[in-house]
Amino acid sequence: MSFTALLACTLAISLRQEPASATPAPPSRALMLEFALEPRLAGTSGSLQGAKIAARHFEAAGWQVELDERVVLLSLLRSSRLALFADAAAKEPIVERSERFDPDALPAGDIPPFNAWTASGKRRGKVVDVGFGLRADYERLASAGVDVRGAVALAKYGRAYRGVKEQCASEFGCVGVLLYSESSADGGEKGAVWPEGPWKPDWDVQRGSILPVESAPGDPSTPGWGSPRPGESARRLEPSACDARLPKLLCLPIGVRDARAILSRLDGLGPGPIEVELEIDAPRDLRTIRNVIATLPGESHQEFVIAGGHRDSWVRGANDNGGGGVALIRAAQLLGERVATGWKPARDLRIALWDAEELGLIGSTEWGEANAEMLRRECAAYVNCDASVGGTQFAASGSPGMLGAIERATSRVRTVDGASSLWEDWSKRLNGRAPDLGLPGAGSDHAVFAHHLAIPVVEPGFGGAPGAGQYHTTFDDFALIDRFIDPTWAGHELAARTLVELLVELSSLPRAGFDSAEAAWAFAAHARALGHEAWFGEARAARLTSAFEEAARGLLEHRERGVHLYRALDREFASGARAWFRNVLWAPSIENGYSAETFPSLRAAAKLGEDALELELARLERDVRALAGGD
């Protein structure tokens, strides 16, 4: 049966499952069933099919569509083998797991457990329980006399990006890493497991990339410049230079069932009489990815606002990121309906469905790098939608300075029960604390916009549904959303309506309504908080706080001059491993990756000594105070 016939049959069967008297399902339900029908791993036929589905829906909604193709370096599994041995002398394993995958198959099929960018090869070593696999865990083991050199680290997911765990294991001399999730985090200790409930069964696994995105996301062979289109000549790092940027260890995710089998053999803090043999074939080779870029022309073409989310997935990815993808397509449809009545946005709107986010934010980063000059000049704001529908309660993170625009947009959207606006409901749930925006790290496609291009970003999201343990697992699929996450599909429809109002609001004002004074006040508070960090101290924090407060007052007074805080402070501040980052106000945490750390140029300078820190502080003070006059 052809894919089209299979899709039509599946859609018909699913829609017939609704009782005849039931209220017709919202359009997002049928969209999700189509979008998440098969795995969409970047570089495979499933991702290409997802691009075609998205393009067709955008075009039907009246948007102009471009398929932006890039040839990038990817890491896809061919085979893996995990064997547990009773001791170093044992020849026969007591447990053995093996997987095979053909990324060129049609269709590619389900993606086995693996960590993208793992090294390939064969390694065997004793197992050491390293807790969460962070620096403090290895230091604790060293103080207890445990030698991890030549060992395979058994590390729990959590507290940091998984790539940080591989880097720590490599730094301390391990030869491999096994990653697992505790059942208390996302499994049976939380509630009923799939299929009876939404939590992860003990055999399933969280997949994920270990590319060091906190150093530089995107195609590792083209750091800082866009990867070529098919047929174009390519500027790439030499293979040895590229390999130097990539993980060195064999890394494999396992289920908690296998993790418990290993842990049961370990004695206290020290290694027990068990060894692991890892064998992985995951070549790093060039493949074509496809970003789908849709445009709705506005009254003015001088600036545009873009919303985006990744289209690729680990397995079927109904929540991550089918939720964001469906909300974006529905928003495009709703905006297209407005255009059909004669309405036109004040400025151009774009919606992007990125490829290869799951392998290291590759699609968005390469498009951003390839179009950097144009984006710095014309892109007013970026709205990111990643796994953004997990209920109906609104919240947001993003760049300071965007809260006013968010308030205006969400004040026009009612909650599902109609009792209040989304803004009122968000404020009420904070128990008297005013809404604010958490600083985004490097966990999604906003990274190139916020950290490399100095463009304000917004990340809206909806939560409040019962929790689930499907993250990057086999059962993140349509049925999970339909049964547990959003059975009425009200969350997906609400997310789409919110995106519509947010895009209309951001496109209606110059520079998307970004408020530099609001941003300066926020960073005055972040500067004050530095006083609690020993490396910086209260005196320096007071100086930096004063500079931002002076800038905030000046920017408020001279608002008509349109000074843009981020673009005024956009500059190169780092060399070496973090040269890609230009945002001196915040950056992804080196030790965490997902979260953010403030004032990275100061932190980098502090590692060089007191003189370097004082010089960078003086420079930052000068640059910030210069904004006070509105020049």
N, C-alpha and C positions, 0 to 999 in steps of 0.2 A: 504494500500500500504506500502511495506517495505521502510525503510530509503533509501536503495540503489536504489530502483526503483524510489522513489520520487526525489532523487538527480539527477539521470540520466534524468528524465523527465524535471526537472527544468533547468538543464544545456542545454538540447537540445532546449527548448523553448527560453531561453535567448540568446543563440548563433544564433538562427534563426532570432532573431529580427534585426540583423545587415543587412543592404542592401547588395545584392549580389555583388555589385561592390565595396563594402568597403574593405579597407585594413584589412587583418585578424587581429583580436585583439591579443595583446601580451599575452603570457601564464599567466601573473599575473591576468588577468581578470577572466579566468576560475578557477584559484586557489582561488581567493577571493570568487567567487560565491559558491564554495564548502565549503570553510573554514568558511564563515559567514552565512551559511544557517540556523543555529539554535543557540539559546543562549548557551554560554559556561561557565556558572557560576561554579566555583570550587565546587566539591563535588556532582555534578549532572551528569546525563547521558550525557548531552550535552558536558561537559568538557571531559568525557571519549571518546566520539565520535571524538572530536577535536584531542585528543592524537593519536587515531588510524589513522586519516587522515594524520597528520604530519609524523608519523612513516612510513606509506606506501610510502609517497613521498620521504622521506630521503633514504629509502631502495632502491627505484627505481633509485635514483640518484647515487647509489653505496656506500653509507655511512653505517657504522656499527651503529646499533641503540640499545640503552638501554632504557627501560621504568623504570624510577626510582620512585618507589612507596613509599609514606610516609603516616603514620597515624597521622593526626594533628587535633588540635582543630579548628573548624570552627564555624561561626555564620551565620545561614541561617534563613530567615523569614518563619514563618508559617502563621501568620495573623497579620493584623494591623487595627486600627480604629482611625480615627480623627473626633472629633465632636466639633463644635463651638456653644457656648451658649451665649445668649444675656446678661446674668448676672449671678451672683453667685447663685441666687435662681432658675434659670430656670431649668426645668426638660427635656424639649424637645429641641433638637438641631436645630439651624437654618441652619446649613450645616453639612453634615455627609459624610465621605468617609471611605470605608472599602475595604480591599484586603485580598486574601488568596493565599497561594502558597504551593505546595507539591514538595519539592526538590527530592523526590524519584519517582516521576511520570516518565513515559516513553512515549513521551519525557517530560521533565520538563516544557516546555512552557516558555512564557515571564516572566521575573522577575519583580515583582511589585516594586514600589518605596520603598526603605528602606536603612537604614544606617547600614552596618555590624558592629557588636559588640555593638549595642544599648543594654541597659538593657531591660529586659522584665517586664511587670507588667501593672498597671493602675494608672494614675495620672491625677489630674485635678487642674488647677490653672489659675489665671489671666494671661493675655498676656502682655509682655513688649517688645517693640521694642528696641533691643540692637544693632542696626546698624550692623556692621560686626562681632559683638560678640567677640571682643578682649579685652584685659585688659583695654586699654584706653577708650573703650566704656563704660565699667562698672564703671570705675572711674568717667567718665563724668556724668553718671546717678546718682552715689552716691553724687557727688557735687551738683546736682540739687535736691537732696532730694528724689530720687526715690528708693524705697525699692524693690529689685528683689527677696528677699527670698520667697520661695514657689511659684514663678512664672514660667511660661513657656516662655523661651526666644525665640523671633522671630529674627533670624539672617540671614544676607545676606551672600551668598558665596563670596569668594574673599579675597585677602590680606594675607591669611594663610591657611594651611591645615585644613580641616573640623574637624579633631580630636582635634585640639587646641581650637576650638570654644566650643566643648563639655566640655573640661577640664576647660575653663574659667567659663562657666555657672555653673558647679559643684562647683568650688571654691567660687563663689559668692552666692551660696545658692539656685539656681534654681532647679526645679524638672523635667524639660524637655526642649528640644530644638527642634524648627522647623527651617529647613534650606531651603532657596529658592534663586534663581538667579533672579536678576533684568532683565527686558526685555532690558534695555540699555546695559547689559553685553553680552547677548547671544540670545536675543529674537527679538520681532517685531520692536523694535526701531533701530535694526541694519539693517533690511531688510526684504524681504519676508520670511515668515515662511513655514516650511514643510507642505504640499508637493509642494507648489509653489516655495519655495526657501529653502536655507539650514539652516535657523535659527529656534530656538526652539519655538514651539507654547506655549501659556500660560498655557496649561494643563500639559505639559510634565515636567519631573523632572530629576535633576542630582542625580543619586545614588552615593554611595561611602562608603568606610570604615572610621571608626573613631578610629581604633586601634592606640594607641600612638606610631607610628613608630619612632618618634624623640627620644624616650627613648630606645626602642629596637624593631626592626621589627621581623617578623617571628611568629611561633607558640608560643603564650603566655604561654603555659604550659611547654615549653622546652627552656627557655631563655639561650642562650649561648652554647647549645649542640643540635645535630641533633635529630629530631623526628625519631621514629623507623620505620622500614619497617613492613608491615603486618606480624603478627606472631611472631615478635621479642618482647622480654621483654622491657618494657618501663620505663624510668626514667622520671617522671613528677613532677611538683610542686603539693603540696596538693591543693585541690579545693579552700580553703580559701585564700591561698597565690596567686593562679592564679587570682581569682576574684579581689583581691586587686590591680592587675596590669591593670584591664580592666575598661572601662567606666561605670559610676555609673548611668547615667541619661537615660531616654527614649529619643530617638533622631529619628526624622523622616523628610525626605525631602518632600517638597510640591511644587506645581506649583505656578507661580507668580499670577495666577488667584485667588487662595485661599489666598495667602499672601496679595493681595490687598483687599480682602474682610475683612481680619482682620485689616489691617492698616486703612481702612476707618472708623473703629470703635474706633480707638485710638485717644486720644486728646493730641496733643503736645508730651512732653517727658514722661508724666505720663501714667499709665495704664488706659485704657478705660473700658467701661462696657461690656467687653467680656471675656469669659473664654474658655479655651480649655481643652478637655478631650482626653488624649492619652491612647490607649490600644495596647500593642505590645506583641506578642509571637514570640521570636526569640531565640530559645534555642542554647546554645553553647555546641556542642557535637563533638565526634571524628568521622572523616571521612577520606577516602583515597583520596589522590591527586596523580597526576602522572606528573613528569617531563620527557620530551622526550629529551634524550641526544644522539646526532649523532656524530660520530667520523670519520674523514678522516685521515688515517695514513700517516705520513710524513717520510722523510729520517731519522730524529732524533726523539727519543721518550723521551728525557731528559726534554724538556719543551714543552708546548702547548699554543696555543691562543684559547680563547673561545669567541664566539659571542652568544648573547641570547636575547630573548624578551618573554613577557608573552603570553601564549596561551589562558588563561581564559578571560572572559569579563563580563561586565554588559550588559545584553541582547546580541545582535548579534555582537557587537563590531567590525565592519568592519574597522573603523579607529583606534580604541583603543581596541585590538592591532592587528587587522587583517592586517593592513598595515605593521607593523614590522614583523609579522609572515610570510606573503607572501613574503616579501623581503628576509627574511632569507632562506625560502625554495627555492626561485629562485636562490639565491646565491649558495646554495648547489647543485642545478642542473647545474649551469654554471661551478662550480668547478669540478663536476663529469664529465662534458664533456671534461674538460682539462685533467683529469686523463685518460680518454679513448684514448687520443692521445699520452699518454706516459709520461705526466707531473706528478710530485709529489711534494707536498709542502715540504719546508725545514724542518718543524716541524709539529707535529700533529696539526690538526685543529679540533675544536669541535663546534657544534652549539646546543644550548639548547632552547627548548620552555617550559617555566616555567608555573607551575600551581599556582593558588591562589595568584597571585600578587595583584589582586584587593582587596583582603581581608586583605592585610597587608604584602606584599612582602614575602609570606610564602614559596612557593616552592623553590625559589632561596636561601633564607636564610637557610632553613633546609638542602639543599644539600651542601651549603657552610660550614655550621657548622659541618655537618657529615664528610666532607672531608677536614677540615681546614688544617691539617698538610701537606697533599699531595698538596693542592692548594698553600700554602705559598712556598712550595719547587719547584713546577713544573709549575704553571700557570704564564705566563709572562704578560698577559694583558687580559682584558675583554672588549668586545664591546657590548653596549646595544642598542637595537632597540625597542623603545616604542612609539607608535603613531607617527612614524618617517616619514610618507609620507603625507604631506599636500601641495604639489606643487613640483617644480623642482629646487628650489634655495637651494644650500647646505649651511649648517652651522654646527657647532659642539660645544659640551662642553666636559669637562672631566678633567682628572688629569693633572696639569702642568707637563711638561716633555714629553708629547705625541704629541706636535704640529708639530715637525719635521717629524715624521712618517706620520701624517695626510697630511702634505704638499706634501710629496713625493707620497703618494697614490693618492690623488685627482688631482695632476698634470698630472696623466696618464688617467684621465677620462674627456671626453668632455661634455660640456653642451648639452642640447637637440638640440639646433640649430647648434651645432658644432663650434660656434664662438670663444670659449675659453675653457680652462680647468676649472674644478670646483674650483680649488684654485684661479685662476685668477679672476673668476667671483665673488667669495666670497670677495676677496680683493677689487675689484672695488666697490662693494656695500657698503663697509665700509668708503668710501670717504676719503681715505688717511690714515685711522687708520689701523694698522697691525692687522690681525686676532689674537685672543687670545681665551683661553678656560675658560668659566665660571665654577666655582666650583659646582659640583652636590651636591644636598642635599639628602633627603631620599625619593624622589618621585617615584623611580622605582627600578628595580632589580639590579642595579649597587651597591646598598647600602652595601650588605654583602662583596663585593669585595673591594670597596674603603675604607669603614669605619671600617670593622672588620678584614680584611685579609691583608691590606696594599698592594693591587694589583692595578696597574694603570688601569684606565677605560677610555673609549671613548664613547661618545654618538653622533653619526652622525644623522643628520636629514635634511629633505627637506621641505621647506615652500614656501610661495609666492602665493598659490592659494587663491581665495576669501574665506573670513572667514566663519565659520560655528558654529552653536550652538548645536552640536549633542553630546557633551561630556557626556558620561554615560547615554544617553537617549535611548528611544525606537527606534528612527529612525537613530541610528548609524549603518547603514546596507549597503548592496551591492549597492542599488539604490542611496544612497547618494553619494558614491564614484563615481559611474558610471555617474551620472548626474552633480555633482557639484565639487567634490574635485579633481578628476583626470580622466576626461572623456576619454582621450586618453591612459591612463595607462602608460604614459611615465614616470611619477614620480616613480611608483613602479619598473619599469624596470631599471631606472637610479639608484635607491637606491640599487637594487641587484648588478648591475655592480660595484657600489662604494664599497659595502661590499666585493666583490671579491678582488678588488685591495687592500683594507685595510687589509684584512686577509692575503693575499699573502705578503704584505709589513711587517706586524707585525710578521709573522712567519719566515721571511727571515733573521732576525738579532737576536743575543742573547738578551734576555730580551725585546723582541719586539721593540728594538730600543729606549727604554726609556732613556731619556737624563736627568741625575740627575743635571747637571749644569744648564740646561734650567729651571728645576723645582726650583732650589735654587734661581735663579734670580727672578722668579715669586714670591716666598715667601718673598724675600727681599722687593719687592714692597708692598706685603700685610702687612709686618711688619711695613713699613714706614707709611701705612695708619692708623695703630693703634694709631699713635701720635695724631690723631684727636679725639680719644675717651677719655673722661675725666677719666675713671677708670684706664687707662693705662698711658697716658701722653707721651710727646715728648721725655723725657730723656730715658725712658725705650724703646720706639720705636727705638730710635737711636742705642741703644745697640743691640737689636735683629736684626735690619737691617744690622748692621755691621757684625754680626755673619754670616748671610746668604750670604752677599756679599763675605766674606772671604771664605766660603764654596764653593760658585759658582766658584771663581777663582781657588781654589785648585782642585775641581772636574774636571774643564776644563783641567787643567794641567796634572792631573793623571787619565784621562779618561780611559786609558788602564787597570786600576785596577778594573774597573767595579763596583764601589761602587753604591749601589741602595739607593737613598735618603729615600724612604718610608720604606723600610725594615730596614734600619739602625735606623730609628726613631720610629719604631713600638713598642709600649709598652702599658701596662695598665696605664691609667691616671685618671680614674674616678671610683668611687664606687657608690653603691646605684642604682638610677634610670638610670644612663648612663654607667654602668659598661661594657656594650657590646661594646662600642666604644673604639677603640685603636689608631685611627689616630689623632696624636697630632697637625696636621697641619690645618685640617678643619673638621667640623662635621655639621650635620643638625641643623638649628636654632631651639632652644627650643620654641621660640615664633612664629615660622612660619612653620617649618617642611619641606616645599618644598625647601626653599633656604638654603644656607650654611652660617656658621659663622666661621671665621678663629681662629686658636689657641685656641681650646676649653679647653685645659688643663690649660691655663692661666686664662681663664674666670671662670673656676670652682674654681681655687685657689683664685681668687680675692674675691669670695663670702665668703671665710673663713677669709679674712683679709689681711692686708699689708704684714705681715711676710710670710704667705703662698704664696702670689703672688711673693714676692722676691725670695723665695726658688725655686719655679717652674720656674721662669724666668732664674735664674742662672743655673738650671739643663738643661733647653732647650738650652741656650747659649752654655753650655759646650758640649752637644751632637752635636749641629750643627757645632761648630768650629772643633770638632774632625774629621768631614768629610773633612776638608780642606787638610789634609795630605793624603787622599785617603786610609786610613787604614780601 
